[in-house]
Amino acid sequence: MTRIVALRASIIFVTLTLLTGGISLGSHATVLTALLLISASVAMLLFVLALAPAHPAPIPVRVRDRRIAR
């Protein structure tokens, strides 16, 4: 998982957590809210992993010659 995908997943997770927390404060359906939070978290994780590139683009890196000219 790349940094961008991890950031996207964490933002979505925090948003869902705040949304379900707000719902749970407004009603007394604690069990339903917990199940909703768990299922939404798993669904978002699967969704973000599906959007992630299978093979990230390679980053060009310069390799220095370690031989010292004498």
Summary of the structure (lengths in Angstrom):
residues: 70
radius of gyration: 21.2
end to end distance: 44.2
largest distance: 78.7
contacts: 125
relative contact order: 0.15
helix: 66%
strand: 0%
